[in-house]
C-alpha cells in the first residue's frame, strides 16, 4: 500500500464529482466494495483502473485479495471522505477511465432513452436492462450522465456489463433501426395498451423524459407503434423507471 498521492492528484480526484471535470479528464469514481467487485468481474479491462484508494482503517480481506495486483493508496479519514459523494463512505473507492463495452454484434432487444433527467431513474433503468438481458441501450443527448455518482450507485454495477451508446441523436438512430427491420415501440399516454399477443424478432423500446415523455419528433413517425401500460385507476402516470421495468419484462417475453 502507498500513501503517496500528491495534492494535485487529490485535487483531480475530488474534482471528478463534477461532470465538467469527469469529461475533461475522461475519468470517474466508483465507491464501495460492491461496485469495485462488479467492475473487476466485468469484461472491462483492469488497465482502466487508474487508482484504488482505501481509508487507512478499511478492512475487507475478500476484496483486498481481488485488488492485490493494484497499487492501493491509503488516506486518513478526513482526506478520504473529501473524495466521496456518499455521506457514509464504505472506505474504498476506485478511479476509472471512461470506457464502456461497445458491441457491434447483431442486437435483437434495444432500449432507447430520451432526455432522462434524473440520475436515479437512469441508473435504475440500466439495472433493469441488465437483469432482462437487453442487448444495447441508447441514451440521447441531454440525458443524465451515466457516470454521475448517483447513476452509478443506482445501477448497482450493471453499468459495467451493458453495451451503451450515449449522446445519441435518437430521431436519426431510430429511423435507421426501423429501416433495418426493427419494430419500434414508443411509450405514450396516448398509446394503446400492449396486450398479450405481441411477438417480435427484434425491437426497440423507447422511453421519454420524466415530465414530457417522448418528443413529438419521434412520436409523429407513423412507422412506430405507440404503446402504454394499462391503468386500472385514475392515477395520472407511472414513474419512468417503474414503467421501464414493466415493459422491458413484457418485451423480453415477446421476443420470438
N, C-alpha and C positions, 0 to 999 in steps of 0.2 A: 504494500500500500504506500501511497505517496500523499504528502500534503503540500505539494509544490505548485499549486495553482497560483498564477500571478494575479495581481489586481486587475490587469487588463482582461485576463480570462474570466475572472469572476464578474466583471462588468459586462462582458459579452454574454455570458450565460444568463445573467439576470435580465438582460435586455430582451431575451427570447420570449418573455411573457407578452411582448408586443408584436403584433403581426408584421409591422413595418420591418422590424429587425430580424424576424424569422425569414422574411423574404430576402432581405439584403444578404444575410449570412447563409441562407439555404440550410438552416438548422432548426430543430425543435426539441422540446424537452418532454420526456415521459417520466412520471413519478410513480414510485411504489413497486413492490415485488411482483405483483401480478402482471403489470404491463411490461416490465422488463422481461419476465419469463415468457410472455406471449410473443414478444418481439424475437427473442432468441429461438423460439420454436417455429417461427415463420420462415418463408423462403427468402426473405430479405437478407442481404449479406451482413455478416458481422463487421465487415470493414466500414459500414455506415455508422457504427457506434464510435463517436469521437471522444466521449468522456463517460465514465461511470464514477459517480460521486456518492460517497456514503457519509452520513453523520458519524462522528467518532464514537458514539455509543450504540451504533447499529449492530445487531446480531441476527443473522438468519443463515445457518450453516448450509441449508439446502441450496439457497440462491448463491451463496458465496462459492459453492463448488461449481455452479454453472458459469459464473463470471471469472473463474480462476485465471483464464487466459488474458484478461484485460488488466491494464494498469488502473487500479481503483484509487481515486483520490479521496482523502478524508478531510472533513471540515468540522469545526466546532458547531454547536447548535445555532448560535447567532448567525454565523456566516451561511450555514446550510439553509436555514429557514428563509433567508432573503432570496434564495434562488427558486423558491417553491411558490406555486399558485394556491395549493391547498392550505387550509387553516391548521390542520394537524398532520404534517408530513410524516410518512412512514419511515423516513430515514435513509432512503436511497433513491437516486434518480439517474437518468441517462440522457446524454445529449446526442441526438441522432441527425444524420444528414437526410435531407428531404428527398428521398427516392421511394417510389412506390412500385408495387407489382403492376406490370402492364402486359396484358395478354392480347396477342394477335390471333389467337385461336378462334375457331368458329364458336360464336356465342348463341345461345338459344333464349336465355332469360336475362333481360336487361331492365334495370330500374333507372329512370331519369328523374332528377330532382331540380326544380326550377325555383330559384330565389328562396331557398330555405334559410331563414334569417337566424333562427335560434340554434346555437351550437349544441345544446342538449337534444333538441329534436333531430338534428342532423346525425349526431352520434348514435342515438337510439335506432334510427332508420338503418344506419350502416351495420349495427349489431344484428338487426333483424335480417338484413340481406345476407349476412354471413351464415346465420342459422339456417336459412332456407336455400342456401346454395345458389344465390344469384350469381350469374357469370360475370357481369360487369355493371358498374354504377357510373352514370354520367351526371356530373354536377355542374350546373350552369354558372356563368358569370354572375357576380353579385350575390352569391350564396355565402353562408358562413364558412370560415376557414376550417378545413379538415384537421389542421394542426393546432387549432385553438385548444388550450388545456382542457376546457370543459367538453369539447367534442371528443377528444382522445379518451377522457375518463368514461364518457357515455358509451363509447364503442366497446369498452372492456377488452381491448386488444384486437377486436375484429378488423380494425383499420389495417393491420399488418398482413391480413390474409386475403384481402379483396383486390380485384382489379378495378381501379378507379381512375376516371378521367375528370379533371377539374377545368374550370373556366371554359366550359363548352358552350358554343353557340347552339342552343338546343333546337331552335327552329330549323336551322340548316341540317343539323345532325339527324333529327327525326325524319325529315324529308328523305334523306339519303337512306336511312334504315328501312323506311316504308317502301321505297323503290326496290330495295334488295330483298323484299319478301317478308319483312317483319310486320306482324299485326301490332298497331299502335293503339293503346288504350289510355285515354286521358281522363283523369278524375275530375268530376264536376258536379256541383249540386244540381245542375240541370240535366245530368245524365240519367241513364236508365239503370236500375238495379242489375247487377251482373247476372244473377240467375245461376243455375247449376249445370247447364248444358254446354258451357263454353269449352271448346277444345282448340288448342293452337300448337303449331310446330315450333314457332319462335315468336316472341313478343317483347314489346317494350311497354312498361307500365310507368305512367308519368304522374308525378305528384307536384303540386304547386305551393306557392307562398302561403304561410300560415293565415294571413289576413285576406289575401286577394285570390288565392287559388292559382290555377294555371292561366297564363296570359291568353288574351284573346287571339294574339298572333298564332298561337298553337291550336287553340280550341277551334278556330274557324276552318281548319283543314278538314274537308269533307271525307278524306280517306281514313280519318281516325275515328274510333268509336268512343263516345263519351259515356262514362260509367260512374256509378255511385254505390255506396253501401246503403242497403235498405234500412230505413228508420222505422221504429215502432212507437215513437213518441213525438212530441213537438220540439224535441231538442234541436237546436239550430245547426250544430255541426259537431264533428269529432276532431280532436287533436290530430295533426297530420301524421305524427309518429304512430298513433293508435290506428289510424286509417291504413297506414302502410303495412302494419302488422297483419291486419285482417286480409287485405287484398293480396299481399305477397303470398300469404298462405294459400289463398284461393287459387292464385295463378300457378303456384307450384304444382297443385293437383291438376290444373287444366292442361299442362304440357303433355302432349301425347308421348 
